[in-house]
Amino acid sequence: MGTVQPQQERRNTLSLWMLSWPIGIELLLQFLMGAVDTGMVSRLGDDSVSAVGLSNQVILSGMTLFSMINAGIGVVIARKWGGERKDEARRTSVLAVQANAVMGLIASIVFLFGASSILRLMGTPDSVRPLAESYLSIVGANTVIVLLHTVINTIVRNTGNTRSPMYVTLGMNGLHLALNYMLIFGVGMFLEMGIQGTAISTTISRIAALAVSVLLLWHTFRPHWVAKEWLRLDRPLLREVMQIGVPVSFTAISWGYSQVILISVISSMGAASLAAYSYIQTIQQFIWVIAAALGTGLQIRIGQLYGAAKHGEVNKSLSRATGVGVGLCLLVSAILFGMGEPILSLFTADAGIKRICLPILALFIGYQPLRVIGYCVSGSLNVVGEARFVAALSVFGMWALTAGGAYVLGVTAGWGLMGAFVALVCDEVVRSAAFLIRWRRRSRALPASYGNQIREGLFR
């Protein structure tokens, strides 16, 4: 029996590496396709790039307004799965799909009929608005597809299966890339559709990915769902999800609104700053994939360990994830800065836009490692019951430091786009430090058997 138990534990709780690398590949594929997408669209002009970048930011911000359920789903499923309560995990997945179907339909209707009003309220430059309206109305209308695909991937990942969503994403992006080329530029029997072509390509590839994801979800749980599970609301599970979901979703909603304000501030700086912001956002995603992969894998692992009451391993995982993440982000940020000129040349030939972007890439060498710490520690705090603290501090940072700081430094002080990113750095410094301090205090408040093991880790 002594040798069977460790083997069983290894099977039930995957290593941080085994959980994280497929997530990293999946995210990298998404961001590579985003970069290729931007590169293709850039051939249509900088206004087209600004239209796509602005529209995608609006959609992303809008989706956060409907994230109350999703915010707690992953943590709850990981806890149930790690604690061998797989029937409850299955019922939680039903709740997630029900909620996302309803919320997605609402969001799709808003974007389909309200694209013009949204862009007007944001002060979108006149040269960009018609293109953005066309793109936003098409891509925004399939938000229900995006939400369902996203939540299904979240469910499957938190059972420990991070590879299958990676394969689905690979197929989706491959299809998107092929259709993009044919529909944007008009290849063979296809008409040249410009920016509308990439919107249609995005829609078709997402529908295909959702169909495969539904089959994947069906095979994840045994026994399979029965009809009556879809016709009732599991209130106890809903309450458990909301204990985490409400604070985290409040953060997400606040982030959505603050991003709208941030984009509006940047839009007021002119079309060149808006285009530069779109290019910078594309490039920085290659760095962010490291933090996102490690942070997501870490949250799954900690959720399963916490559900299985293996508390002594929690902080060890956090220490490993942050250490590796900081080192990798430093390296990748430095490489991207060193290759900044040729990378930017892939997107634009405008020397003025390049002059705006290059100093910001230098700033990323210090900024991105901070994001790793904040992302990993905040996710860990959410799992162990500190979601309210994380939410309160995050909301303060978004509004007082990021949105407010972008206006003060970028517009009032005249620093332009660099001022907006300096404000982001200030926000990250404050949040990362506060989260680390809270984690240390949390470890001291736990029972001795748990607290002593935690203090042997990151905060010895």
C-alpha positions in Angstrom: 0.0 0.0 0.0 2.9 2.3 0.7 3.9 2.4 -2.9 0.4 2.5 -4.4 -0.6 5.8 -2.6 2.1 8.0 -4.2 1.4 6.6 -7.6 -2.3 7.3 -7.1 -1.6 10.8 -6.0 0.6 11.4 -9.1 -2.3 10.2 -11.3 -4.8 12.4 -9.6 -2.8 15.6 -9.4 -0.7 16.4 -12.5 2.6 18.4 -12.2 2.6 22.1 -12.8 4.6 21.5 -16.0 2.2 18.9 -17.4 -0.7 21.3 -16.8 1.0 24.4 -18.1 2.8 23.5 -21.3 -0.4 22.6 -23.3 -2.0 25.8 -22.1 1.1 27.7 -23.1 1.1 26.1 -26.6 -2.7 26.9 -26.9 -2.2 30.5 -26.0 0.8 30.9 -28.2 -1.2 29.5 -31.1 -3.9 32.0 -30.4 -1.5 34.9 -30.2 0.4 33.8 -33.3 -2.8 33.7 -35.2 -3.6 37.1 -33.8 -0.3 38.4 -35.0 -0.7 36.9 -38.4 -4.2 38.2 -38.5 -2.9 41.7 -37.7 -0.2 41.3 -40.3 -2.7 40.4 -43.0 -5.0 43.2 -42.1 -2.1 45.7 -41.9 -1.8 45.3 -45.7 -5.2 47.1 -45.9 -3.7 50.0 -44.0 -3.2 51.3 -40.4 -6.9 52.3 -40.1 -7.9 48.7 -40.7 -5.5 47.5 -38.0 -6.9 50.1 -35.6 -10.5 49.0 -36.4 -9.8 45.4 -35.7 -7.8 46.1 -32.6 -10.3 48.5 -31.2 -13.3 46.2 -32.0 -11.6 43.2 -30.4 -10.9 45.2 -27.2 -14.5 46.3 -27.1 -15.7 42.7 -27.5 -13.3 41.5 -24.8 -14.3 44.3 -22.4 -18.0 43.5 -23.1 -17.6 39.8 -22.4 -16.2 40.6 -18.9 -19.6 42.1 -18.1 -21.1 38.6 -18.3 -18.4 36.7 -16.4 -20.0 36.3 -13.0 -20.5 32.5 -13.4 -17.3 31.8 -15.2 -15.1 33.5 -12.6 -15.8 30.7 -10.1 -16.4 27.8 -12.4 -12.8 26.8 -12.9 -11.9 26.9 -9.2 -15.0 25.0 -8.1 -14.5 22.2 -10.7 -10.8 21.8 -9.9 -11.7 21.5 -6.2 -14.5 18.9 -6.9 -12.3 17.0 -9.2 -9.3 17.0 -6.9 -11.5 15.9 -4.0 -12.9 13.0 -6.1 -16.4 14.5 -6.1 -16.8 14.1 -9.9 -20.6 14.0 -9.9 -20.6 17.5 -8.4 -18.1 18.6 -11.0 -20.4 17.4 -13.7 -23.3 19.3 -12.3 -21.2 22.4 -12.0 -20.4 22.1 -15.8 -24.1 22.0 -16.6 -24.6 25.2 -14.6 -21.7 26.8 -16.5 -23.1 26.0 -19.9 -26.6 27.1 -19.0 -25.4 30.5 -17.8 -23.1 31.1 -20.7 -25.7 30.3 -23.3 -28.0 33.0 -21.8 -25.3 35.6 -21.3 -23.8 35.0 -24.7 -27.1 35.6 -26.5 -27.6 38.9 -24.7 -24.1 40.1 -25.6 -24.5 39.0 -29.2 -27.7 41.0 -29.6 -26.0 44.1 -28.1 -23.0 44.0 -30.4 -25.1 43.2 -33.5 -27.4 46.2 -33.1 -25.4 48.6 -31.0 -21.9 48.6 -32.7 -22.3 52.1 -34.2 -23.5 53.6 -30.9 -20.7 51.9 -28.9 -18.0 53.2 -31.2 -19.4 56.7 -31.3 -19.5 56.9 -27.5 -15.8 55.8 -27.4 -14.8 58.7 -29.6 -13.4 56.5 -32.4 -11.6 58.5 -35.1 -13.7 59.2 -38.2 -11.3 57.3 -40.5 -11.5 54.2 -38.3 -15.2 54.1 -37.4 -16.8 52.7 -40.5 -14.3 49.9 -40.7 -14.7 49.1 -37.0 -18.5 49.2 -37.2 -18.5 46.6 -40.0 -16.1 44.3 -38.1 -17.6 44.7 -34.7 -21.2 44.0 -35.8 -20.1 40.7 -37.4 -17.6 39.3 -34.9 -19.5 40.7 -31.9 -22.7 38.9 -33.0 -21.1 35.5 -32.4 -20.1 36.3 -28.8 -22.4 33.5 -27.6 -20.1 31.1 -29.6 -17.0 32.5 -28.0 -18.4 32.3 -24.5 -19.6 28.7 -24.9 -16.3 27.6 -26.4 -14.4 29.4 -23.6 -16.3 27.9 -20.7 -16.1 24.4 -22.2 -12.4 24.8 -22.5 -12.3 26.0 -18.9 -14.3 23.0 -17.7 -12.1 20.5 -19.5 -8.8 22.1 -18.4 -9.8 22.1 -14.7 -10.3 18.3 -14.8 -6.6 18.2 -15.6 -7.0 17.6 -19.4 -5.2 20.6 -20.8 -4.1 18.9 -24.0 -7.4 18.4 -25.7 -8.3 22.1 -25.7 -4.9 22.8 -27.2 -5.6 20.5 -30.1 -9.0 22.2 -30.7 -7.4 25.6 -30.7 -4.8 24.3 -33.2 -7.5 23.3 -35.6 -9.5 26.5 -35.1 -6.5 28.7 -35.8 -5.4 26.7 -38.8 -8.9 27.0 -40.3 -9.0 30.7 -39.5 -5.6 31.4 -41.1 -6.6 29.6 -44.3 -10.0 31.3 -44.6 -8.4 34.7 -43.7 -6.1 34.6 -46.6 -8.8 33.5 -49.1 -11.5 36.0 -47.9 -9.4 39.1 -47.2 -7.5 39.1 -50.5 -9.8 37.1 -52.7 -8.2 33.8 -53.7 -9.7 31.4 -56.3 -13.5 31.5 -56.3 -13.7 33.8 -53.3 -14.3 37.6 -53.6 -11.9 40.1 -52.1 -13.7 41.2 -48.9 -11.1 43.1 -47.0 -11.8 43.6 -43.3 -15.2 41.9 -43.6 -13.4 38.8 -44.8 -11.4 38.4 -41.5 -14.7 38.9 -39.5 -16.4 36.0 -41.5 -13.3 33.8 -41.2 -13.3 34.4 -37.4 -17.0 33.4 -37.2 -16.7 30.2 -39.2 -13.6 28.9 -37.4 -15.2 29.6 -34.0 -18.3 27.7 -34.9 -16.2 24.7 -36.0 -14.2 24.8 -32.7 -17.4 25.0 -30.6 -18.8 21.8 -32.3 -15.6 19.9 -31.5 -15.5 21.2 -27.9 -19.1 20.1 -27.2 -18.1 16.5 -28.2 -15.0 16.8 -26.0 -17.1 17.9 -23.0 -19.5 15.0 -23.6 -16.7 12.5 -23.2 -15.1 14.2 -20.2 -17.7 13.1 -17.6 -18.9 9.6 -16.7 -21.7 8.9 -16.3 -23.0 11.2 -19.1 -25.5 14.0 -18.4 -29.2 13.2 -18.3 -32.0 15.5 -19.5 -33.3 16.4 -16.1 -29.9 18.0 -15.1 -30.4 20.6 -17.8 -33.9 21.5 -16.7 -33.2 22.5 -13.1 -31.0 25.0 -11.3 -28.6 23.6 -8.7 -28.8 26.3 -6.1 -26.2 24.9 -3.6 -23.6 24.7 -6.4 -24.6 28.1 -7.6 -24.0 29.6 -4.2 -20.5 28.0 -4.0 -19.6 29.3 -7.4 -20.9 32.8 -6.5 -18.7 32.9 -3.4 -15.7 33.1 -5.7 -17.5 34.4 -8.8 -19.0 37.5 -7.4 -15.8 39.2 -6.3 -13.8 38.0 -9.3 -16.5 39.0 -11.7 -16.8 42.4 -10.0 -13.1 42.8 -10.9 -13.8 41.7 -14.4 -16.7 44.1 -14.9 -14.6 46.9 -13.5 -11.7 46.0 -15.8 -14.1 46.0 -18.7 -15.3 49.6 -18.0 -11.7 50.8 -17.1 -10.5 49.4 -20.5 -13.1 51.3 -22.3 -11.9 54.5 -20.6 -8.3 53.6 -21.3 -9.0 53.0 -25.0 -10.9 56.3 -25.1 -8.0 58.1 -23.6 -5.6 56.5 -26.1 -8.0 57.3 -28.9 -7.9 61.0 -27.9 -4.2 60.9 -28.6 -4.8 60.4 -32.3 -4.9 57.6 -34.9 -1.1 57.0 -34.7 -1.2 56.3 -30.9 -4.2 54.0 -31.4 -2.5 52.0 -34.1 0.7 51.8 -32.0 -1.3 50.5 -29.1 -2.8 47.8 -31.3 0.7 46.7 -32.4 2.1 46.8 -28.9 -0.9 44.7 -27.6 -0.2 42.1 -30.3 3.6 41.9 -29.5 3.2 41.9 -25.7 0.9 38.8 -26.0 3.9 36.7 -26.7 5.3 37.6 -23.3 2.0 37.4 -21.5 1.5 33.8 -22.7 4.1 32.7 -20.2 2.3 34.3 -17.2 -1.1 33.1 -18.5 0.1 29.5 -19.0 1.8 29.2 -15.6 -0.9 31.1 -13.8 -3.7 29.0 -15.3 -1.9 25.8 -14.7 -1.0 26.9 -11.2 -4.7 27.7 -10.4 -5.8 24.3 -11.6 -3.1 22.5 -9.6 -3.8 24.5 -6.4 -7.5 24.0 -6.8 -7.1 20.3 -7.0 -4.6 20.2 -4.1 -6.9 22.4 -2.0 -9.9 20.2 -2.8 -7.9 17.1 -1.9 -6.7 18.8 1.4 -3.0 18.5 0.3 -2.3 22.0 1.7 1.4 21.5 2.2 2.1 21.4 -1.6 0.2 24.6 -2.4 2.9 27.2 -1.7 5.6 25.0 -3.2 3.7 25.2 -6.5 3.3 29.0 -6.2 7.0 29.5 -5.6 8.0 27.4 -8.5 5.6 29.1 -10.9 6.6 32.6 -10.1 10.3 31.9 -10.2 10.2 30.3 -13.6 7.7 32.8 -14.9 9.8 35.9 -13.9 12.9 34.5 -15.5 11.2 33.6 -18.8 9.5 36.9 -19.0 12.7 38.8 -18.5 14.4 36.8 -21.3 11.5 37.1 -23.8 11.0 40.8 -23.1 14.7 41.5 -23.7 14.7 39.5 -27.0 11.6 41.3 -28.3 13.1 44.7 -27.5 16.3 43.8 -29.2 14.3 42.7 -32.3 11.8 45.5 -32.0 12.5 47.3 -35.3 12.2 44.2 -37.6 9.2 43.0 -35.7 7.4 46.3 -36.0 8.3 46.4 -39.7 6.2 43.3 -40.2 3.1 45.4 -39.2 3.8 48.9 -40.4 6.2 51.1 -42.4 5.2 54.2 -40.5 8.3 55.6 -38.8 6.3 57.7 -36.4 4.4 54.7 -35.1 7.7 52.8 -34.6 9.1 55.7 -32.6 6.1 55.4 -30.3 6.4 51.7 -29.9 10.1 51.0 -29.3 10.5 52.8 -25.9 7.4 50.9 -24.6 9.0 47.6 -25.6 12.0 48.6 -23.4 9.6 49.3 -20.5 8.2 45.8 -20.9 11.5 44.3 -19.6 10.5 45.4 -16.1 6.7 45.4 -16.6 6.1 41.8 -17.8 7.8 40.0 -14.9 5.7 41.9 -12.4 2.5 40.7 -14.2 3.6 37.1 -13.7 3.8 37.7 -9.9 0.5 39.5 -9.7 -1.3 36.9 -11.9 0.0 33.8 -10.1 -0.4 35.1 -6.6 -3.9 36.6 -7.1 -5.1 33.4 -8.7 -3.8 31.4 -5.7 -5.4 33.8 -3.2 -8.8 33.3 -5.0 -8.5 29.6 -4.6 -7.9 29.7 -0.8 -10.7 32.2 -0.1 -9.2 35.6 -0.6 -11.3 36.6 -3.6 -12.7 39.7 -2.0 -9.3 41.2 -1.1 -8.0 40.5 -4.6 -11.1 42.2 -6.1 -10.9 45.3 -3.9 -7.3 45.9 -4.6 -7.6 45.2 -8.3 -10.5 47.6 -8.8 -8.6 50.3 -7.0 -5.6 49.7 -9.3 -7.6 49.7 -12.5 -9.3 53.0 -11.8 -7.0 55.1 -9.7 -3.7 53.9 -11.1 -4.3 52.6 -14.7 -7.2 54.6 -16.1 -6.6 57.7 -13.9 -2.8 57.5 -14.3 -3.1 57.1 -18.1 -5.0 60.4 -18.3 -2.8 62.2 -16.0 0.5 61.0 -17.4 -0.6 60.5 -21.0 -2.8 63.5 -21.7 -2.2 66.1 -18.9 1.5 65.6 -18.6 1.9 65.1 -22.4 3.7 61.7 -22.2 1.4 60.2 -24.8 1.1 56.4 -25.1 4.2 56.0 -22.9 2.4 57.7 -20.1 -0.5 55.1 -20.3 2.0 52.2 -20.0 3.9 53.9 -17.1 0.5 54.0 -15.3 0.1 50.3 -16.0 3.5 49.6 -14.4 2.6 51.6 -11.3 -0.6 49.6 -11.0 1.3 46.3 -11.3 3.9 47.2 -8.7 1.3 48.1 -6.1 -0.8 45.1 -6.7 2.0 42.5 -6.9 3.5 43.8 -3.6 0.1 43.8 -1.8 -0.8 40.3 -3.0 2.5 38.9 -1.8 2.1 40.5 1.6 -1.5 39.1 1.9 -0.3 35.6 1.0 2.3 35.8 3.8 -0.3 36.9 6.3 -2.6 34.2 5.1 0.0 31.5 5.7 0.5 32.8 9.3 -3.3 32.6 10.0 -3.6 29.0 9.0 -3.2 25.9 11.3 0.3 25.2 12.3 0.6 22.0 10.2 -0.3 24.0 7.1 1.3 27.3 8.0 4.7 25.8 8.9 4.9 24.0 5.5 3.9 27.2 3.7 6.6 29.3 5.4 9.2 26.8 4.3 8.5 27.9 0.8 8.4 31.3 -0.7 8.4 33.2 2.6 11.0 31.4 4.6 
